[in-house]
Amino acid sequence: MGGKSVRKQGFTLLELMIVIALAAVILAIGAPSFSEFRRNARLTADANDLLTAAQVARTEAVKQQRAMSLCASDDPLDSAPACSGNADFSGWVVFADANGDCAIDAGEAVTQAGGHAAADRGAVESIADGACVSFGANGFLRETPAATARRFVYCDERGYALQGGTNQSAARGIEVSRTGRGEVVRDPARLSAWGLACG
């Protein structure tokens, strides 16, 4: 009885080696792009979080008809956060600032806190031209105290260098106008003109 020979299904060693070689080439091409994507996403998220916090502070100032402030904090997620008094907005706190002194005093409620604690900031740096941004009951930026911030920058080791394949800076800047409106800035010339060293 002559039986049919059955061919076994599977890969030959040569086919397997070709597939592995192709996968290695694709990975080598894609890995740097993915790494830059992750760095850009982190910068964008941090900048957008601060911009949102500034909008919350402004909105609450108008709604509650009192001064609201956004200050830098080393311990933003602590049960009793405090303003750090420095220009590092990696961590921040929005609070009702009844006396307008840009410090969280007893009885001044924290509306929102975010960013990263000092021990968990990683490769992203932040610098501002002041330690606090404060909004009046009309939603406009308050000129006092003297440490009022208007410009903030988030960057990594690339500093203000151009993001690959674009004419925009890898760093993310935020500028709050005197009317209280905030915007994200990516123009390298404009960011450099602010005079904030980052990266």
N, CA and C atoms as a LAMMPS dump frame, in Angstrom:
ITEM: TIMESTEP
0
ITEM: NUMBER OF ATOMS
597
ITEM: BOX BOUNDS ff ff ff
-5.0000000000000000e+02 5.0000000000000000e+02
-5.0000000000000000e+02 5.0000000000000000e+02
-5.0000000000000000e+02 5.0000000000000000e+02
ITEM: ATOMS id mol type element x y z
1 1 1 N 0.837 -1.179 0
2 1 2 C 0 0 0
3 1 3 C 0.88 1.238 0
4 2 1 N 0.848 1.926 -1.078
5 2 2 C 1.699 3.103 -1.188
6 2 3 C 1.026 4.326 -0.614
7 3 1 N 1.587 4.873 0.427
8 3 2 C 1.004 6.058 1.066
9 3 3 C 1.628 7.334 0.531
10 4 1 N 0.867 8.408 0.67
11 4 2 C 1.369 9.722 0.255
12 4 3 C 2.314 10.25 1.321
13 5 1 N 3.385 10.901 0.892
14 5 2 C 4.259 11.527 1.883
15 5 3 C 3.65 12.867 2.281
16 6 1 N 3.584 13.09 3.571
17 6 2 C 2.996 14.344 4.083
18 6 3 C 4.124 15.317 4.384
19 7 1 N 4.029 16.513 3.798
20 7 2 C 5.059 17.528 4.045
21 7 3 C 4.711 18.289 5.316
22 8 1 N 5.667 18.411 6.202
23 8 2 C 5.433 19.125 7.452
24 8 3 C 5.45 20.625 7.199
25 9 1 N 4.499 21.323 7.865
26 9 2 C 4.42 22.776 7.741
27 9 3 C 5.384 23.418 8.742
28 10 1 N 5.969 24.569 8.389
29 10 2 C 6.866 25.278 9.302
30 10 3 C 7.862 26.117 8.537
31 11 1 N 8.741 26.771 9.278
32 11 2 C 9.768 27.622 8.678
33 11 3 C 11.065 26.843 8.55
34 12 1 N 11.787 27.172 7.51
35 12 2 C 13.148 26.636 7.414
36 12 3 C 14.051 27.567 8.215
37 13 1 N 15.221 27.115 8.493
38 13 2 C 16.175 27.928 9.255
39 13 3 C 16.51 29.211 8.503
40 14 1 N 16.624 29.136 7.181
41 14 2 C 16.931 30.312 6.365
42 14 3 C 15.802 31.341 6.445
43 15 1 N 14.553 30.876 6.355
44 15 2 C 13.413 31.796 6.441
45 15 3 C 13.369 32.486 7.804
46 16 1 N 13.615 31.752 8.847
47 16 2 C 13.609 32.304 10.192
48 16 3 C 14.699 33.362 10.358
49 17 1 N 15.881 33.107 9.807
50 17 2 C 16.975 34.071 9.908
51 17 3 C 16.659 35.357 9.142
52 18 1 N 15.987 35.243 8.005
53 18 2 C 15.604 36.432 7.228
54 18 3 C 14.584 37.268 7.996
55 19 1 N 13.603 36.628 8.614
56 19 2 C 12.579 37.344 9.392
57 19 3 C 13.222 38.077 10.572
58 20 1 N 14.138 37.416 11.271
59 20 2 C 14.823 38.04 12.411
60 20 3 C 15.655 39.235 11.951
61 21 1 N 16.339 39.101 10.809
62 21 2 C 17.152 40.2 10.279
63 21 3 C 16.275 41.398 9.921
64 22 1 N 15.121 41.154 9.284
65 22 2 C 14.193 42.242 8.941
66 22 3 C 13.655 42.923 10.199
67 23 1 N 13.3 42.146 11.197
68 23 2 C 12.792 42.712 12.452
69 23 3 C 13.848 43.589 13.116
70 24 1 N 15.106 43.158 13.082
71 24 2 C 16.192 43.935 13.679
72 24 3 C 16.377 45.268 12.958
73 25 1 N 16.283 45.264 11.621
74 25 2 C 16.421 46.504 10.843
75 25 3 C 15.283 47.465 11.168
76 26 1 N 14.056 46.958 11.216
77 26 2 C 12.892 47.805 11.524
78 26 3 C 13.014 48.395 12.924
79 27 1 N 13.443 47.584 13.876
80 27 2 C 13.617 48.051 15.246
81 27 3 C 14.703 49.115 15.335
82 28 1 N 15.8 48.929 14.617
83 28 2 C 16.897 49.902 14.638
84 28 3 C 16.465 51.242 14.059
85 29 1 N 15.595 51.211 13.064
86 29 2 C 15.105 52.451 12.453
87 29 3 C 14.072 53.119 13.358
88 30 1 N 13.194 52.334 13.965
89 30 2 C 12.078 52.877 14.742
90 30 3 C 12.397 53.282 16.157
91 31 1 N 13.392 52.666 16.797
92 31 2 C 13.671 52.928 18.217
93 31 3 C 14.019 54.388 18.501
94 32 1 N 14.92 55.034 17.732
95 32 2 C 15.219 56.445 18.027
96 32 3 C 13.987 57.345 17.877
97 33 1 N 13.16 57.087 16.873
98 33 2 C 11.958 57.889 16.673
99 33 3 C 10.997 57.712 17.836
100 34 1 N 10.865 56.504 18.326
101 34 2 C 9.97 56.249 19.454
102 34 3 C 10.474 56.939 20.708
103 35 1 N 11.783 56.935 20.903
104 35 2 C 12.382 57.6 22.064
105 35 3 C 12.107 59.103 22.02
106 36 1 N 12.283 59.717 20.841
107 36 2 C 12.013 61.148 20.715
108 36 3 C 10.527 61.427 20.89
109 37 1 N 9.683 60.537 20.385
110 37 2 C 8.237 60.691 20.561
111 37 3 C 7.879 60.732 22.046
112 38 1 N 8.473 59.83 22.836
113 38 2 C 8.196 59.782 24.273
114 38 3 C 8.659 61.063 24.969
115 39 1 N 9.848 61.56 24.609
116 39 2 C 10.353 62.797 25.222
117 39 3 C 9.45 63.982 24.88
118 40 1 N 9.036 64.069 23.613
119 40 2 C 8.155 65.163 23.206
120 40 3 C 6.798 65.081 23.894
121 41 1 N 6.283 63.876 24.043
122 41 2 C 4.988 63.694 24.706
123 41 3 C 5.052 64.136 26.157
124 42 1 N 6.157 63.847 26.83
125 42 2 C 6.306 64.247 28.242
126 42 3 C 6.351 65.769 28.366
127 43 1 N 7.122 66.431 27.482
128 43 2 C 7.196 67.892 27.512
129 43 3 C 5.827 68.519 27.244
130 44 1 N 5.136 67.984 26.241
131 44 2 C 3.811 68.506 25.893
132 44 3 C 2.84 68.335 27.051
133 45 1 N 2.856 67.167 27.682
134 45 2 C 1.94 66.909 28.799
135 45 3 C 2.207 67.861 29.959
136 46 1 N 3.484 68.069 30.317
137 46 2 C 3.811 68.964 31.431
138 46 3 C 3.399 70.402 31.133
139 47 1 N 3.68 70.873 29.91
140 47 2 C 3.321 72.244 29.539
141 47 3 C 1.804 72.423 29.505
142 48 1 N 1.091 71.454 28.94
143 48 2 C -0.367 71.556 28.874
144 48 3 C -1.003 71.509 30.259
145 49 1 N -0.412 70.722 31.169
146 49 2 C -0.933 70.673 32.54
147 49 3 C -0.819 72.037 33.216
148 50 1 N 0.326 72.697 33.028
149 50 2 C 0.494 74.021 33.643
150 50 3 C -0.432 75.045 33
151 51 1 N -0.571 74.993 31.682
152 51 2 C -1.471 75.922 30.996
153 51 3 C -2.901 75.737 31.488
154 52 1 N -3.322 74.49 31.661
155 52 2 C -4.662 74.208 32.187
156 52 3 C -4.808 74.748 33.606
157 53 1 N -3.774 74.576 34.428
158 53 2 C -3.81 75.074 35.803
159 53 3 C -3.952 76.598 35.823
160 54 1 N -3.252 77.283 34.926
161 54 2 C -3.36 78.743 34.849
162 54 3 C -4.776 79.149 34.444
163 55 1 N -5.379 78.398 33.519
164 55 2 C -6.75 78.701 33.106
165 55 3 C -7.741 78.45 34.244
166 56 1 N -7.488 77.395 35.021
167 56 2 C -8.345 77.11 36.187
168 56 3 C -8.24 78.248 37.189
169 57 1 N -7.01 78.7 37.476
170 57 2 C -6.81 79.792 38.433
171 57 3 C -7.526 81.061 37.968
172 58 1 N -7.416 81.367 36.698
173 58 2 C -8.065 82.571 36.152
174 58 3 C -9.583 82.454 36.227
175 59 1 N -10.112 81.3 35.825
176 59 2 C -11.562 81.08 35.85
177 59 3 C -12.11 81.174 37.27
178 60 1 N -11.405 80.545 38.22
179 60 2 C -11.852 80.581 39.622
180 60 3 C -11.776 81.985 40.2
181 61 1 N -10.779 82.774 39.777
182 61 2 C -10.667 84.154 40.26
183 61 3 C -11.895 84.958 39.858
184 62 1 N -12.345 84.778 38.605
185 62 2 C -13.53 85.493 38.121
186 62 3 C -14.786 84.951 38.804
187 63 1 N -14.877 83.638 38.907
188 63 2 C -16.065 83.011 39.489
189 63 3 C -16.22 83.352 40.973
190 64 1 N -15.114 83.296 41.716
191 64 2 C -15.182 83.544 43.158
192 64 3 C -14.995 85.019 43.508
193 65 1 N -14.659 85.832 42.514
194 65 2 C -14.428 87.268 42.708
195 65 3 C -13.395 87.551 43.789
196 66 1 N -12.258 86.839 43.691
197 66 2 C -11.133 87.076 44.594
198 66 3 C -9.855 86.609 43.914
199 67 1 N -8.724 87.016 44.479
200 67 2 C -7.438 86.642 43.894
201 67 3 C -7.209 85.139 43.987
202 68 1 N -6.71 84.567 42.898
203 68 2 C -6.303 83.157 42.857
204 68 3 C -4.863 83.134 42.355
205 69 1 N -4.07 82.274 42.951
206 69 2 C -2.661 82.209 42.57
207 69 3 C -2.251 80.797 42.183
208 70 1 N -1.219 80.726 41.367
209 70 2 C -0.599 79.469 40.944
210 70 3 C 0.879 79.608 41.276
211 71 1 N 1.36 78.781 42.199
212 71 2 C 2.757 78.91 42.604
213 71 3 C 3.517 77.612 42.375
214 72 1 N 4.84 77.728 42.278
215 72 2 C 5.709 76.552 42.18
216 72 3 C 5.732 75.862 43.536
217 73 1 N 5.806 74.513 43.507
218 73 2 C 5.801 73.754 44.759
219 73 3 C 6.699 72.531 44.637
220 74 1 N 7.461 72.262 45.69
221 74 2 C 8.303 71.06 45.723
222 74 3 C 7.509 69.834 46.149
223 75 1 N 6.35 70.066 46.783
224 75 2 C 5.542 68.952 47.296
225 75 3 C 4.064 69.135 46.923
226 76 1 N 3.769 69.24 45.613
227 76 2 C 2.401 69.586 45.206
228 76 3 C 1.345 68.564 45.596
229 77 1 N 1.72 67.3 45.717
230 77 2 C 0.736 66.261 45.994
231 77 3 C 0.668 65.914 47.482
232 78 1 N 1.359 66.673 48.314
233 78 2 C 1.323 66.486 49.758
234 78 3 C -0.06 66.895 50.279
235 79 1 N -0.44 66.411 51.431
236 79 2 C -1.759 66.758 51.988
237 79 3 C -1.833 68.24 52.35
238 80 1 N -0.69 68.853 52.616
239 80 2 C -0.651 70.289 52.898
240 80 3 C 0.488 70.906 52.082
241 81 1 N 0.282 71.094 50.772
242 81 2 C 1.368 71.604 49.919
243 81 3 C 1.716 73.047 50.271
244 82 1 N 2.923 73.426 49.917
245 82 2 C 3.391 74.795 50.162
246 82 3 C 4.042 75.338 48.9
247 83 1 N 4.053 76.657 48.778
248 83 2 C 4.765 77.3 47.672
249 83 3 C 6.255 77.235 47.977
250 84 1 N 7.069 76.905 46.974
251 84 2 C 8.505 76.741 47.19
252 84 3 C 9.256 78.066 47.147
253 85 1 N 8.682 79.061 46.476
254 85 2 C 9.358 80.349 46.368
255 85 3 C 10.413 80.386 45.272
256 86 1 N 10.564 79.277 44.524
257 86 2 C 11.536 79.288 43.426
258 86 3 C 10.805 79.285 42.08
259 87 1 N 11.572 79.294 41.002
260 87 2 C 10.996 79.399 39.664
261 87 3 C 10.894 78.056 38.951
262 88 1 N 10.942 76.956 39.703
263 88 2 C 10.836 75.618 39.111
264 88 3 C 9.388 75.145 39.192
265 89 1 N 8.668 75.237 38.061
266 89 2 C 7.256 74.858 38.022
267 89 3 C 7.06 73.41 37.583
268 90 1 N 8.005 72.533 37.945
269 90 2 C 7.81 71.105 37.696
270 90 3 C 6.647 70.599 38.53
271 91 1 N 6.455 71.202 39.699
272 91 2 C 5.302 70.946 40.555
273 91 3 C 4.631 72.28 40.842
274 92 1 N 3.313 72.311 40.986
275 92 2 C 2.6 73.573 41.169
276 92 3 C 1.305 73.369 41.954
277 93 1 N 0.787 74.476 42.487
278 93 2 C -0.441 74.457 43.281
279 93 3 C -1.278 75.675 42.908
280 94 1 N -2.587 75.482 42.713
281 94 2 C -3.537 76.569 42.502
282 94 3 C -4.316 76.737 43.802
283 95 1 N -4.409 77.963 44.296
284 95 2 C -5.102 78.176 45.574
285 95 3 C -5.769 79.546 45.632
286 96 1 N -6.777 79.643 46.516
287 96 2 C -7.457 80.911 46.766
288 96 3 C -6.523 81.763 47.608
289 97 1 N -6.085 82.889 47.065
290 97 2 C -5.074 83.722 47.713
291 97 3 C -5.738 84.981 48.262
292 98 1 N -6.425 84.835 49.388
293 98 2 C -7.243 85.916 49.948
294 98 3 C -6.472 87.216 50.139
295 99 1 N -5.234 87.138 50.642
296 99 2 C -4.467 88.365 50.882
297 99 3 C -3.52 88.701 49.726
298 100 1 N -3.533 87.88 48.681
299 100 2 C -2.753 88.174 47.477
300 100 3 C -1.258 88.164 47.65
301 101 1 N -0.74 87.386 48.629
302 101 2 C 0.7 87.398 48.873
303 101 3 C 1.451 86.243 48.204
304 102 1 N 0.749 85.433 47.399
305 102 2 C 1.367 84.305 46.695
306 102 3 C 1.964 83.283 47.648
307 103 1 N 1.352 83.101 48.801
308 103 2 C 1.76 82.068 49.758
309 103 3 C 0.485 81.431 50.304
310 104 1 N 0.524 80.109 50.497
311 104 2 C -0.655 79.408 51.004
312 104 3 C -0.698 79.585 52.52
313 105 1 N -1.613 80.452 52.962
314 105 2 C -1.769 80.723 54.391
315 105 3 C -2.907 79.891 54.953
316 106 1 N -3.012 79.84 56.264
317 106 2 C -4.091 79.107 56.926
318 106 3 C -5.443 79.616 56.429
319 107 1 N -6.306 78.69 56.076
320 107 2 C -7.643 79.05 55.599
321 107 3 C -7.737 79.283 54.1
322 108 1 N -6.613 79.288 53.385
323 108 2 C -6.639 79.482 51.933
324 108 3 C -6.688 78.11 51.266
325 109 1 N -7.813 77.821 50.632
326 109 2 C -8.062 76.477 50.087
327 109 3 C -7.293 76.231 48.795
328 110 1 N -6.735 75.022 48.697
329 110 2 C -6.067 74.579 47.475
330 110 3 C -7.129 74.047 46.522
331 111 1 N -7.162 74.606 45.311
332 111 2 C -8.143 74.199 44.307
333 111 3 C -7.626 73.039 43.465
334 112 1 N -6.35 73.076 43.134
335 112 2 C -5.766 72.055 42.264
336 112 3 C -4.259 71.992 42.5
337 113 1 N -3.701 70.811 42.374
338 113 2 C -2.252 70.633 42.491
339 113 3 C -1.816 69.62 41.451
340 114 1 N -0.6 69.753 40.963
341 114 2 C -0.153 68.813 39.945
342 114 3 C 1.326 68.938 39.66
343 115 1 N 1.726 68.268 38.602
344 115 2 C 3.136 68.221 38.261
345 115 3 C 3.801 67.079 39.001
346 116 1 N 5.07 67.253 39.276
347 116 2 C 5.86 66.19 39.888
348 116 3 C 6.515 66.689 41.162
349 117 1 N 6.597 65.831 42.156
350 117 2 C 7.327 66.161 43.379
351 117 3 C 8.806 66.266 43.049
352 118 1 N 9.557 66.971 43.891
353 118 2 C 10.977 67.22 43.627
354 118 3 C 11.765 65.94 43.396
355 119 1 N 11.397 64.865 44.092
356 119 2 C 12.148 63.605 43.974
357 119 3 C 11.81 62.819 42.713
358 120 1 N 10.788 63.251 41.956
359 120 2 C 10.295 62.456 40.83
360 120 3 C 10.186 63.274 39.551
361 121 1 N 11.173 64.106 39.271
362 121 2 C 11.06 65.008 38.13
363 121 3 C 11.727 64.505 36.875
364 122 1 N 12.625 63.575 36.957
365 122 2 C 13.217 62.978 35.762
366 122 3 C 13.997 63.969 34.929
367 123 1 N 13.95 63.778 33.607
368 123 2 C 14.789 64.543 32.683
369 123 3 C 14.187 65.88 32.274
370 124 1 N 12.932 66.137 32.633
371 124 2 C 12.293 67.391 32.24
372 124 3 C 12.639 68.488 33.246
373 125 1 N 13.113 69.611 32.724
374 125 2 C 13.416 70.78 33.547
375 125 3 C 12.33 71.827 33.341
376 126 1 N 12.169 72.674 34.337
377 126 2 C 11.232 73.777 34.219
378 126 3 C 11.852 75.029 34.81
379 127 1 N 11.618 76.15 34.155
380 127 2 C 12.114 77.438 34.654
381 127 3 C 11.078 78.501 34.292
382 128 1 N 10.943 79.496 35.165
383 128 2 C 9.998 80.59 34.919
384 128 3 C 10.666 81.903 35.289
385 129 1 N 10.017 83.012 34.954
386 129 2 C 10.574 84.323 35.293
387 129 3 C 10.038 84.84 36.619
388 130 1 N 9.476 83.941 37.416
389 130 2 C 8.978 84.291 38.744
390 130 3 C 8.537 83.039 39.464
391 131 1 N 8.105 83.198 40.697
392 131 2 C 7.737 82.039 41.519
393 131 3 C 6.232 81.83 41.623
394 132 1 N 5.451 82.782 41.111
395 132 2 C 3.995 82.697 41.289
396 132 3 C 3.307 83.528 40.211
397 133 1 N 2.169 83.061 39.751
398 133 2 C 1.338 83.863 38.848
399 133 3 C -0.013 84.02 39.537
400 134 1 N -0.492 85.256 39.593
401 134 2 C -1.681 85.555 40.375
402 134 3 C -2.692 86.313 39.521
403 135 1 N -3.953 85.942 39.664
404 135 2 C -5.033 86.55 38.882
405 135 3 C -5.992 87.301 39.803
406 136 1 N -6.416 88.487 39.371
407 136 2 C -7.378 89.275 40.134
408 136 3 C -8.801 88.843 39.821
409 137 1 N -9.745 89.445 40.5
410 137 2 C -11.155 89.096 40.342
411 137 3 C -11.674 89.358 38.926
412 138 1 N -10.989 90.207 38.165
413 138 2 C -11.385 90.477 36.772
414 138 3 C -10.732 89.501 35.787
415 139 1 N -9.926 88.564 36.299
416 139 2 C -9.255 87.594 35.441
417 139 3 C -7.936 88.063 34.872
418 140 1 N -7.579 89.334 35.135
419 140 2 C -6.33 89.879 34.634
420 140 3 C -5.185 89.478 35.564
421 141 1 N -3.98 89.465 34.994
422 141 2 C -2.788 89.154 35.753
423 141 3 C -2.529 90.272 36.759
424 142 1 N -2.28 89.903 38.001
425 142 2 C -1.943 90.892 39.023
426 142 3 C -0.465 91.233 38.91
427 143 1 N -0.125 92.481 39.123
428 143 2 C 1.265 92.921 39.006
429 143 3 C 2.041 92.707 40.298
430 144 1 N 1.356 92.461 41.385
431 144 2 C 2.038 92.24 42.656
432 144 3 C 1.719 90.832 43.118
433 145 1 N 2.545 90.17 43.85
434 145 2 C 3.865 90.619 44.285
435 145 3 C 4.859 90.702 43.134
436 146 1 N 6.032 91.214 43.447
437 146 2 C 7.046 91.463 42.407
438 146 3 C 7.511 90.185 41.728
439 147 1 N 7.347 89.04 42.379
440 147 2 C 7.814 87.766 41.808
441 147 3 C 6.814 87.15 40.834
442 148 1 N 5.823 87.921 40.386
443 148 2 C 4.82 87.39 39.48
444 148 3 C 5.453 86.871 38.191
445 149 1 N 5.126 85.638 37.856
446 149 2 C 5.66 84.997 36.647
447 149 3 C 4.709 85.215 35.475
448 150 1 N 5.284 85.357 34.305
449 150 2 C 4.489 85.445 33.08
450 150 3 C 4.937 84.432 32.044
451 151 1 N 6.179 83.961 32.173
452 151 2 C 6.73 83.049 31.172
453 151 3 C 7.297 81.806 31.85
454 152 1 N 7.004 80.651 31.25
455 152 2 C 7.426 79.359 31.794
456 152 3 C 7.984 78.522 30.644
457 153 1 N 9.018 77.728 30.929
458 153 2 C 9.592 76.863 29.899
459 153 3 C 9.772 75.463 30.47
460 154 1 N 9.409 74.463 29.663
461 154 2 C 9.679 73.048 29.965
462 154 3 C 10.611 72.529 28.881
463 155 1 N 11.71 71.903 29.287
464 155 2 C 12.668 71.398 28.304
465 155 3 C 13.386 70.172 28.857
466 156 1 N 14.148 69.528 27.992
467 156 2 C 15.006 68.413 28.405
468 156 3 C 16.422 68.742 27.944
469 157 1 N 17.276 67.734 27.779
470 157 2 C 18.676 67.997 27.428
471 157 3 C 18.839 68.666 26.071
472 158 1 N 17.804 68.66 25.239
473 158 2 C 17.887 69.319 23.93
474 158 3 C 17.811 70.832 24.03
475 159 1 N 17.354 71.346 25.16
476 159 2 C 17.221 72.793 25.341
477 159 3 C 16.272 73.396 24.319
478 160 1 N 16.715 74.49 23.672
479 160 2 C 15.882 75.18 22.673
480 160 3 C 16.146 74.694 21.251
481 161 1 N 16.902 73.62 21.096
482 161 2 C 17.207 73.087 19.763
483 161 3 C 15.921 72.731 19.031
484 162 1 N 15.997 72.715 17.707
485 162 2 C 14.823 72.385 16.906
486 162 3 C 14.444 70.916 17.084
487 163 1 N 13.152 70.674 17.116
488 163 2 C 12.668 69.292 17.148
489 163 3 C 12.893 68.705 15.766
490 164 1 N 13.37 67.458 15.715
491 164 2 C 13.714 66.816 14.453
492 164 3 C 12.642 66.957 13.382
493 165 1 N 13.04 67.441 12.208
494 165 2 C 12.132 67.54 11.068
495 165 3 C 11.165 68.716 11.119
496 166 1 N 11.337 69.652 12.078
497 166 2 C 10.434 70.802 12.174
498 166 3 C 11.244 72.081 12.337
499 167 1 N 10.556 73.218 12.288
500 167 2 C 11.206 74.495 12.575
501 167 3 C 10.785 75.01 13.945
502 168 1 N 10.277 74.1 14.791
503 168 2 C 9.837 74.467 16.137
504 168 3 C 10.801 73.914 17.175
505 169 1 N 10.882 74.603 18.291
506 169 2 C 11.768 74.195 19.365
507 169 3 C 11.26 72.918 20.024
508 170 1 N 12.189 72.095 20.499
509 170 2 C 11.808 70.913 21.273
510 170 3 C 11.223 71.345 22.615
511 171 1 N 11.668 72.502 23.141
512 171 2 C 11.151 73.025 24.406
513 171 3 C 9.73 73.557 24.22
514 172 1 N 8.971 73.537 25.307
515 172 2 C 7.616 74.097 25.301
516 172 3 C 7.578 75.293 26.237
517 173 1 N 7.175 76.431 25.71
518 173 2 C 7.042 77.631 26.53
519 173 3 C 5.581 77.972 26.732
520 174 1 N 5.292 78.64 27.823
521 174 2 C 3.936 79.133 28.09
522 174 3 C 4.063 80.6 28.457
523 175 1 N 3.272 81.43 27.824
524 175 2 C 3.264 82.855 28.155
525 175 3 C 1.856 83.257 28.558
526 176 1 N 1.767 83.943 29.699
527 176 2 C 0.485 84.449 30.19
528 176 3 C 0.478 85.949 29.945
529 177 1 N -0.504 86.413 29.169
530 177 2 C -0.583 87.841 28.851
531 177 3 C -1.129 88.618 30.051
532 178 1 N -1.054 89.923 29.984
533 178 2 C -1.551 90.758 31.089
534 178 3 C -3.061 90.602 31.277
535 179 1 N -3.756 90.2 30.211
536 179 2 C -5.198 89.977 30.333
537 179 3 C -5.51 88.614 30.938
538 180 1 N -4.474 87.814 31.214
539 180 2 C -4.664 86.522 31.861
540 180 3 C -4.749 85.334 30.926
541 181 1 N -4.719 85.583 29.632
542 181 2 C -4.786 84.471 28.682
543 181 3 C -3.416 83.83 28.511
544 182 1 N -3.399 82.507 28.425
545 182 2 C -2.148 81.786 28.256
546 182 3 C -2.047 81.153 26.882
547 183 1 N -0.818 80.982 26.414
548 183 2 C -0.591 80.321 25.131
549 183 3 C 0.696 79.515 25.184
550 184 1 N 0.744 78.436 24.406
551 184 2 C 1.952 77.63 24.285
552 184 3 C 2.82 78.231 23.18
553 185 1 N 4.119 78.356 23.45
554 185 2 C 5.061 78.956 22.502
555 185 3 C 6.118 77.919 22.131
556 186 1 N 6.355 77.736 20.815
557 186 2 C 7.368 76.791 20.338
558 186 3 C 8.397 77.461 19.428
559 187 1 N 8.232 78.76 19.164
560 187 2 C 9.148 79.473 18.284
561 187 3 C 10.496 79.66 18.985
562 188 1 N 11.596 79.089 18.432
563 188 2 C 12.89 79.152 19.125
564 188 3 C 13.389 80.576 19.375
565 189 1 N 13.178 81.479 18.419
566 189 2 C 13.649 82.858 18.577
567 189 3 C 12.908 83.542 19.726
568 190 1 N 11.622 83.318 19.792
569 190 2 C 10.813 83.928 20.852
570 190 3 C 11.194 83.366 22.227
571 191 1 N 11.398 82.049 22.291
572 191 2 C 11.783 81.425 23.557
573 191 3 C 13.144 81.935 24.014
574 192 1 N 14.089 82.015 23.113
575 192 2 C 15.438 82.496 23.471
576 192 3 C 15.409 83.945 23.961
577 193 1 N 14.508 84.741 23.387
578 193 2 C 14.411 86.15 23.781
579 193 3 C 13.93 86.32 25.225
580 194 1 N 13.299 85.294 25.782
581 194 2 C 12.826 85.375 27.164
582 194 3 C 13.99 85.371 28.15
583 195 1 N 15.146 84.856 27.743
584 195 2 C 16.312 84.861 28.619
585 195 3 C 16.263 83.842 29.739
586 196 1 N 15.484 82.774 29.569
587 196 2 C 15.396 81.715 30.588
588 196 3 C 16.256 80.542 30.146
589 197 1 N 17.317 80.273 30.882
590 197 2 C 18.226 79.178 30.518
591 197 3 C 17.585 77.846 30.875
592 198 1 N 17.463 76.965 29.896
593 198 2 C 16.833 75.663 30.122
594 198 3 C 17.551 74.614 29.295
595 199 1 N 17.778 73.443 29.871
596 199 2 C 18.402 72.369 29.145
597 199 3 C 19.892 72.286 29.404
